[in-house]
Amino acid sequence: MLYLNQLDYPDIPYVHRTEQPDGPVVSSVRKSGCGLCCSCMMVEHLTMHTLPIADCVEMAEDNQANKGAGSSQAVLGPVLAEKFGLEFSQSYEIEDALQCLCEGGEVIINVGGDHDDHIGIYSHGGHYVLAIGYDGEELCILDPSYKEDKYEEEGRQGKVKVDYPFTYCTPDVIVSDTRNRNPCFSMYKRKKYHE
């Protein structure tokens, strides 16, 4: 199963924040490409296609999914769905995300990092992770910024189990990590074709 870590791509440039008052930021996939990595993994998992990271960068820039920080799933999602024959929807409700996973789909989750009294589990700032399964108790998640001991930081201990490259957590961890995002779940499924 394809796993991409954005930290492996310091040399692929990615321009984002194109509509910010202080002008565009020329960054890299390493620094700003979590959503792009999640998109590439999802496409390969759900379709018979491969989406190279450089092509995903071009797609995000061409379709202006890079107006804000990183990449907007609200903009990029419909483009991916159209190109690769997928169903796309977004939600704020964890139940919708779990149902998508139980139906064989995958969910790109927009976690919000540290906020109020919450220490971000998957990131201290905004970040995308990819949920690829749910067994009724825990979600299986691919984190495109995984590094050793990431989940051993103070406030994170015991919240995530790791069997690299897979991480596992309960739905309540995701709910607390997405409380300041809306929508926080970008859901992708294979289209159902009827005769």
Legacy VTK file of the C-alpha trace (Angstrom):
# vtk DataFile Version 3.0
C-alpha trace
ASCII
DATASET POLYDATA
POINTS 195 float
0.000 0.000 0.000
1.368 3.381 -1.007
2.625 5.604 1.793
4.079 9.048 1.099
5.863 11.197 3.666
6.089 14.875 2.804
9.393 15.101 4.682
10.948 13.141 1.805
10.231 15.944 -0.694
12.278 19.042 0.226
13.207 19.644 -3.420
9.734 19.771 -4.987
8.552 23.391 -4.841
4.966 24.282 -4.008
3.597 27.826 -4.237
0.692 28.553 -1.906
-0.984 31.418 -0.025
-1.413 33.023 -3.448
-4.216 35.314 -2.276
-2.640 36.463 0.975
-1.934 40.202 1.441
1.809 39.615 1.780
1.925 37.688 -1.494
2.531 34.055 -2.498
4.815 31.785 -0.502
7.257 29.636 -2.430
7.468 26.613 -0.210
8.018 22.888 -0.765
6.077 19.660 -0.491
8.147 18.955 2.633
6.779 22.051 4.382
3.307 22.452 2.868
2.383 19.274 0.993
0.511 17.122 3.501
-2.771 17.454 1.603
-1.043 16.672 -1.665
0.545 13.515 -0.242
-2.820 12.408 1.159
-4.441 13.002 -2.229
-1.838 10.927 -4.070
-2.130 8.061 -1.600
-5.926 8.102 -1.756
-5.987 8.034 -5.574
-3.675 5.022 -5.715
-5.596 3.163 -3.005
-9.066 3.683 -4.515
-8.370 3.601 -8.265
-6.232 1.845 -10.832
-4.248 5.063 -11.301
-1.076 6.617 -9.944
-0.889 10.338 -9.196
2.762 11.401 -8.865
3.362 14.106 -6.273
4.714 16.544 -8.886
1.512 16.123 -10.930
-0.594 16.735 -7.830
1.348 19.950 -7.159
0.594 21.083 -10.717
-3.078 20.144 -10.360
-3.410 22.099 -7.102
-1.709 25.179 -8.557
-3.607 25.037 -11.877
-6.973 24.790 -10.097
-6.145 27.402 -7.426
-6.383 25.006 -4.516
-3.339 26.884 -3.214
-4.954 30.251 -2.435
-4.621 29.701 1.306
-2.138 27.806 3.422
-1.307 24.394 1.956
-4.020 23.022 -0.310
-7.808 23.273 -0.092
-9.628 19.952 -0.273
-12.830 21.877 -1.027
-11.208 22.983 -4.294
-8.954 20.030 -5.086
-11.437 17.326 -4.075
-13.946 17.811 -6.920
-11.078 17.959 -9.442
-9.661 14.671 -8.154
-13.102 13.068 -8.133
-13.808 14.100 -11.727
-10.430 12.993 -13.051
-10.341 9.626 -11.288
-14.035 8.635 -11.237
-14.660 9.058 -7.515
-17.488 10.342 -5.358
-16.494 13.303 -3.191
-18.240 14.940 -0.235
-17.320 16.885 2.867
-18.672 16.863 6.402
-18.093 18.086 9.934
-19.576 14.924 11.447
-17.349 12.017 12.508
-20.223 9.605 11.848
-20.137 10.512 8.143
-16.390 9.868 8.005
-16.740 6.498 9.748
-19.547 5.462 7.406
-17.395 6.356 4.385
-14.573 4.192 5.750
-16.935 1.286 6.456
-18.166 1.500 2.842
-14.620 1.129 1.493
-13.824 4.795 1.028
-11.013 6.902 2.426
-11.131 10.207 4.290
-8.668 13.085 4.225
-8.916 14.624 7.683
-8.099 18.279 8.340
-6.723 18.440 11.874
-6.414 21.831 13.503
-3.396 21.508 15.778
-3.177 23.194 19.171
-6.250 25.205 20.170
-7.845 26.339 23.402
-6.665 23.767 25.983
-6.129 21.019 23.381
-2.670 19.799 22.382
-2.793 18.696 18.752
-2.242 14.961 18.458
-1.415 14.715 14.756
0.065 18.213 14.473
0.608 21.418 16.433
-0.714 23.395 13.436
-3.020 22.738 10.502
-2.361 19.373 8.854
-3.971 16.698 6.701
-3.882 12.968 7.470
-5.476 10.096 5.540
-7.860 7.631 7.193
-7.908 4.346 5.305
-9.973 2.097 7.585
-12.122 1.712 10.668
-12.645 -1.546 12.586
-15.461 -0.316 14.826
-13.063 0.850 17.530
-10.067 2.545 15.915
-9.304 4.395 12.717
-6.251 3.389 10.691
-4.458 6.541 9.567
-1.491 7.360 7.362
0.244 10.514 8.606
2.303 12.185 5.845
4.514 13.917 8.405
5.280 10.883 10.551
8.622 10.853 12.309
9.950 8.722 15.116
8.707 9.674 18.601
6.157 12.167 17.196
3.418 10.673 19.363
5.574 10.466 22.469
5.511 14.234 23.049
3.884 15.543 26.212
0.115 15.562 25.772
0.201 12.954 23.012
1.315 9.854 24.890
-1.098 6.957 24.697
-3.350 8.608 22.109
-1.888 6.957 18.982
-0.571 3.440 18.381
2.049 3.036 15.651
2.734 0.073 13.393
4.693 1.998 10.768
3.509 3.352 8.408
0.081 2.889 9.992
-1.164 4.772 13.037
-4.290 3.924 15.018
-6.517 6.079 17.214
-10.073 6.193 18.478
-12.705 8.466 16.914
-12.682 10.751 19.981
-9.015 11.628 19.293
-9.993 12.734 15.787
-13.021 14.661 17.058
-10.843 16.626 19.490
-8.182 17.179 16.821
-10.706 18.585 14.303
-12.886 20.655 16.636
-11.628 23.934 15.146
-12.031 22.879 11.482
-15.119 22.985 9.267
-15.480 20.977 7.173
-12.891 18.635 8.575
-13.645 15.431 6.666
-13.134 15.139 2.896
-14.594 11.793 1.873
-13.793 9.808 -1.253
-15.457 6.626 -2.499
-15.459 4.634 -5.712
-18.465 5.497 -7.863
-21.209 2.908 -7.973
-22.145 2.127 -11.536
-25.654 0.848 -12.252
-26.712 -1.091 -15.331
LINES 1 196
195 0 1 2 3 4 5 6 7 8 9 10 11 12 13 14 15 16 17 18 19 20 21 22 23 24 25 26 27 28 29 30 31 32 33 34 35 36 37 38 39 40 41 42 43 44 45 46 47 48 49 50 51 52 53 54 55 56 57 58 59 60 61 62 63 64 65 66 67 68 69 70 71 72 73 74 75 76 77 78 79 80 81 82 83 84 85 86 87 88 89 90 91 92 93 94 95 96 97 98 99 100 101 102 103 104 105 106 107 108 109 110 111 112 113 114 115 116 117 118 119 120 121 122 123 124 125 126 127 128 129 130 131 132 133 134 135 136 137 138 139 140 141 142 143 144 145 146 147 148 149 150 151 152 153 154 155 156 157 158 159 160 161 162 163 164 165 166 167 168 169 170 171 172 173 174 175 176 177 178 179 180 181 182 183 184 185 186 187 188 189 190 191 192 193 194
